[in-house]
Amino acid sequence: MIRQPEMIECSSILGYAMAFCPETDTYILFVCTECGNNIMFDLIKSLTWYENKANILLITDEERAKDLVRSDRWREAINDIMGNIEKA
């Protein structure tokens, strides 16, 4: 049975959502480009702090990110992130 990626963390204020795919041992990281590179670099740094050889898939395209993880929580998190960006 193929296990789908599961959302593990998100922040609509900082503009990111993170999921983990146990099937491929890969972190999926959606980062809103309007939030700046510092958030992206800090997230990657924190992932590689715990695991020196972490597989990370970085996505900045909202629609592609929504298609990668089939979870209502994931889609809601991305909608919240993009909604906060539009309000700012």
PyMOL CGO cylinders between C-alpha atoms (Angstrom):
from pymol import cmd
from pymol.cgo import CYLINDER

trace = [
    CYLINDER, 0.00, 0.00, 0.00, 1.34, 3.41, -0.98, 0.3, 1, 1, 1, 1, 1, 1,
    CYLINDER, 1.34, 3.41, -0.98, 1.17, 5.91, 1.84, 0.3, 1, 1, 1, 1, 1, 1,
    CYLINDER, 1.17, 5.91, 1.84, 0.33, 9.50, 0.96, 0.3, 1, 1, 1, 1, 1, 1,
    CYLINDER, 0.33, 9.50, 0.96, 2.42, 12.41, 2.29, 0.3, 1, 1, 1, 1, 1, 1,
    CYLINDER, 2.42, 12.41, 2.29, 1.09, 13.90, 5.51, 0.3, 1, 1, 1, 1, 1, 1,
    CYLINDER, 1.09, 13.90, 5.51, 1.26, 17.51, 6.62, 0.3, 1, 1, 1, 1, 1, 1,
    CYLINDER, 1.26, 17.51, 6.62, 3.47, 17.88, 9.66, 0.3, 1, 1, 1, 1, 1, 1,
    CYLINDER, 3.47, 17.88, 9.66, 3.75, 21.63, 10.15, 0.3, 1, 1, 1, 1, 1, 1,
    CYLINDER, 3.75, 21.63, 10.15, 2.52, 24.93, 8.74, 0.3, 1, 1, 1, 1, 1, 1,
    CYLINDER, 2.52, 24.93, 8.74, 2.38, 28.64, 9.44, 0.3, 1, 1, 1, 1, 1, 1,
    CYLINDER, 2.38, 28.64, 9.44, 0.11, 30.97, 7.55, 0.3, 1, 1, 1, 1, 1, 1,
    CYLINDER, 0.11, 30.97, 7.55, 1.90, 33.93, 9.14, 0.3, 1, 1, 1, 1, 1, 1,
    CYLINDER, 1.90, 33.93, 9.14, 5.39, 32.84, 8.03, 0.3, 1, 1, 1, 1, 1, 1,
    CYLINDER, 5.39, 32.84, 8.03, 4.06, 31.50, 4.72, 0.3, 1, 1, 1, 1, 1, 1,
    CYLINDER, 4.06, 31.50, 4.72, 5.03, 27.85, 4.63, 0.3, 1, 1, 1, 1, 1, 1,
    CYLINDER, 5.03, 27.85, 4.63, 3.62, 24.35, 4.86, 0.3, 1, 1, 1, 1, 1, 1,
    CYLINDER, 3.62, 24.35, 4.86, 5.64, 21.17, 5.33, 0.3, 1, 1, 1, 1, 1, 1,
    CYLINDER, 5.64, 21.17, 5.33, 4.68, 17.57, 4.68, 0.3, 1, 1, 1, 1, 1, 1,
    CYLINDER, 4.68, 17.57, 4.68, 6.55, 14.29, 4.88, 0.3, 1, 1, 1, 1, 1, 1,
    CYLINDER, 6.55, 14.29, 4.88, 6.30, 11.39, 2.46, 0.3, 1, 1, 1, 1, 1, 1,
    CYLINDER, 6.30, 11.39, 2.46, 7.35, 8.16, 4.21, 0.3, 1, 1, 1, 1, 1, 1,
    CYLINDER, 7.35, 8.16, 4.21, 7.28, 6.24, 0.93, 0.3, 1, 1, 1, 1, 1, 1,
    CYLINDER, 7.28, 6.24, 0.93, 10.16, 8.26, -0.53, 0.3, 1, 1, 1, 1, 1, 1,
    CYLINDER, 10.16, 8.26, -0.53, 11.60, 9.61, 2.76, 0.3, 1, 1, 1, 1, 1, 1,
    CYLINDER, 11.60, 9.61, 2.76, 11.14, 13.15, 1.42, 0.3, 1, 1, 1, 1, 1, 1,
    CYLINDER, 11.14, 13.15, 1.42, 10.02, 16.40, 3.01, 0.3, 1, 1, 1, 1, 1, 1,
    CYLINDER, 10.02, 16.40, 3.01, 7.71, 18.47, 0.82, 0.3, 1, 1, 1, 1, 1, 1,
    CYLINDER, 7.71, 18.47, 0.82, 8.06, 22.16, 1.55, 0.3, 1, 1, 1, 1, 1, 1,
    CYLINDER, 8.06, 22.16, 1.55, 5.72, 24.81, 0.15, 0.3, 1, 1, 1, 1, 1, 1,
    CYLINDER, 5.72, 24.81, 0.15, 7.08, 28.32, 0.63, 0.3, 1, 1, 1, 1, 1, 1,
    CYLINDER, 7.08, 28.32, 0.63, 5.25, 31.41, -0.54, 0.3, 1, 1, 1, 1, 1, 1,
    CYLINDER, 5.25, 31.41, -0.54, 7.74, 33.47, -2.54, 0.3, 1, 1, 1, 1, 1, 1,
    CYLINDER, 7.74, 33.47, -2.54, 6.32, 36.71, -1.14, 0.3, 1, 1, 1, 1, 1, 1,
    CYLINDER, 6.32, 36.71, -1.14, 7.50, 35.69, 2.34, 0.3, 1, 1, 1, 1, 1, 1,
    CYLINDER, 7.50, 35.69, 2.34, 11.16, 35.95, 1.43, 0.3, 1, 1, 1, 1, 1, 1,
    CYLINDER, 11.16, 35.95, 1.43, 14.14, 33.65, 1.23, 0.3, 1, 1, 1, 1, 1, 1,
    CYLINDER, 14.14, 33.65, 1.23, 15.00, 33.79, 4.93, 0.3, 1, 1, 1, 1, 1, 1,
    CYLINDER, 15.00, 33.79, 4.93, 12.03, 31.59, 5.85, 0.3, 1, 1, 1, 1, 1, 1,
    CYLINDER, 12.03, 31.59, 5.85, 12.98, 29.06, 3.17, 0.3, 1, 1, 1, 1, 1, 1,
    CYLINDER, 12.98, 29.06, 3.17, 16.63, 28.95, 4.25, 0.3, 1, 1, 1, 1, 1, 1,
    CYLINDER, 16.63, 28.95, 4.25, 15.70, 28.63, 7.94, 0.3, 1, 1, 1, 1, 1, 1,
    CYLINDER, 15.70, 28.63, 7.94, 13.34, 25.73, 7.20, 0.3, 1, 1, 1, 1, 1, 1,
    CYLINDER, 13.34, 25.73, 7.20, 15.93, 23.88, 5.14, 0.3, 1, 1, 1, 1, 1, 1,
    CYLINDER, 15.93, 23.88, 5.14, 18.54, 24.54, 7.81, 0.3, 1, 1, 1, 1, 1, 1,
    CYLINDER, 18.54, 24.54, 7.81, 16.26, 23.14, 10.53, 0.3, 1, 1, 1, 1, 1, 1,
    CYLINDER, 16.26, 23.14, 10.53, 15.54, 20.00, 8.48, 0.3, 1, 1, 1, 1, 1, 1,
    CYLINDER, 15.54, 20.00, 8.48, 19.20, 19.34, 7.80, 0.3, 1, 1, 1, 1, 1, 1,
    CYLINDER, 19.20, 19.34, 7.80, 20.08, 20.02, 11.45, 0.3, 1, 1, 1, 1, 1, 1,
    CYLINDER, 20.08, 20.02, 11.45, 18.31, 16.83, 12.51, 0.3, 1, 1, 1, 1, 1, 1,
    CYLINDER, 18.31, 16.83, 12.51, 19.04, 14.79, 9.42, 0.3, 1, 1, 1, 1, 1, 1,
    CYLINDER, 19.04, 14.79, 9.42, 22.27, 15.50, 7.56, 0.3, 1, 1, 1, 1, 1, 1,
    CYLINDER, 22.27, 15.50, 7.56, 20.94, 13.89, 4.38, 0.3, 1, 1, 1, 1, 1, 1,
    CYLINDER, 20.94, 13.89, 4.38, 17.34, 15.02, 4.24, 0.3, 1, 1, 1, 1, 1, 1,
    CYLINDER, 17.34, 15.02, 4.24, 15.52, 14.78, 0.90, 0.3, 1, 1, 1, 1, 1, 1,
    CYLINDER, 15.52, 14.78, 0.90, 13.66, 18.06, 0.39, 0.3, 1, 1, 1, 1, 1, 1,
    CYLINDER, 13.66, 18.06, 0.39, 11.27, 18.93, -2.42, 0.3, 1, 1, 1, 1, 1, 1,
    CYLINDER, 11.27, 18.93, -2.42, 10.77, 22.70, -2.51, 0.3, 1, 1, 1, 1, 1, 1,
    CYLINDER, 10.77, 22.70, -2.51, 7.61, 23.97, -4.20, 0.3, 1, 1, 1, 1, 1, 1,
    CYLINDER, 7.61, 23.97, -4.20, 6.71, 27.62, -4.75, 0.3, 1, 1, 1, 1, 1, 1,
    CYLINDER, 6.71, 27.62, -4.75, 3.80, 27.08, -7.17, 0.3, 1, 1, 1, 1, 1, 1,
    CYLINDER, 3.80, 27.08, -7.17, 0.52, 27.08, -5.23, 0.3, 1, 1, 1, 1, 1, 1,
    CYLINDER, 0.52, 27.08, -5.23, -1.44, 24.79, -7.57, 0.3, 1, 1, 1, 1, 1, 1,
    CYLINDER, -1.44, 24.79, -7.57, 1.35, 22.22, -7.96, 0.3, 1, 1, 1, 1, 1, 1,
    CYLINDER, 1.35, 22.22, -7.96, 1.81, 22.17, -4.20, 0.3, 1, 1, 1, 1, 1, 1,
    CYLINDER, 1.81, 22.17, -4.20, -1.89, 21.45, -3.67, 0.3, 1, 1, 1, 1, 1, 1,
    CYLINDER, -1.89, 21.45, -3.67, -1.69, 18.50, -6.08, 0.3, 1, 1, 1, 1, 1, 1,
    CYLINDER, -1.69, 18.50, -6.08, 1.32, 16.90, -4.37, 0.3, 1, 1, 1, 1, 1, 1,
    CYLINDER, 1.32, 16.90, -4.37, -0.34, 16.16, -1.04, 0.3, 1, 1, 1, 1, 1, 1,
    CYLINDER, -0.34, 16.16, -1.04, -3.87, 14.82, -1.09, 0.3, 1, 1, 1, 1, 1, 1,
    CYLINDER, -3.87, 14.82, -1.09, -5.01, 16.19, 2.23, 0.3, 1, 1, 1, 1, 1, 1,
    CYLINDER, -5.01, 16.19, 2.23, -7.72, 18.69, 3.14, 0.3, 1, 1, 1, 1, 1, 1,
    CYLINDER, -7.72, 18.69, 3.14, -5.48, 20.09, 5.91, 0.3, 1, 1, 1, 1, 1, 1,
    CYLINDER, -5.48, 20.09, 5.91, -2.67, 20.68, 3.38, 0.3, 1, 1, 1, 1, 1, 1,
    CYLINDER, -2.67, 20.68, 3.38, -4.94, 22.48, 0.92, 0.3, 1, 1, 1, 1, 1, 1,
    CYLINDER, -4.94, 22.48, 0.92, -6.47, 24.57, 3.71, 0.3, 1, 1, 1, 1, 1, 1,
    CYLINDER, -6.47, 24.57, 3.71, -3.01, 25.53, 4.98, 0.3, 1, 1, 1, 1, 1, 1,
    CYLINDER, -3.01, 25.53, 4.98, -1.94, 26.70, 1.52, 0.3, 1, 1, 1, 1, 1, 1,
    CYLINDER, -1.94, 26.70, 1.52, -5.20, 28.62, 1.07, 0.3, 1, 1, 1, 1, 1, 1,
    CYLINDER, -5.20, 28.62, 1.07, -4.63, 30.30, 4.45, 0.3, 1, 1, 1, 1, 1, 1,
    CYLINDER, -4.63, 30.30, 4.45, -1.06, 31.21, 3.51, 0.3, 1, 1, 1, 1, 1, 1,
    CYLINDER, -1.06, 31.21, 3.51, -2.11, 32.73, 0.20, 0.3, 1, 1, 1, 1, 1, 1,
    CYLINDER, -2.11, 32.73, 0.20, -5.07, 34.48, 1.84, 0.3, 1, 1, 1, 1, 1, 1,
    CYLINDER, -5.07, 34.48, 1.84, -2.76, 36.15, 4.37, 0.3, 1, 1, 1, 1, 1, 1,
    CYLINDER, -2.76, 36.15, 4.37, -0.45, 37.29, 1.57, 0.3, 1, 1, 1, 1, 1, 1,
    CYLINDER, -0.45, 37.29, 1.57, -3.34, 38.88, -0.32, 0.3, 1, 1, 1, 1, 1, 1,
    CYLINDER, -3.34, 38.88, -0.32, -4.48, 40.73, 2.83, 0.3, 1, 1, 1, 1, 1, 1,
    CYLINDER, -4.48, 40.73, 2.83, -1.01, 42.17, 3.49, 0.3, 1, 1, 1, 1, 1, 1,
]
cmd.load_cgo(trace, "trace")
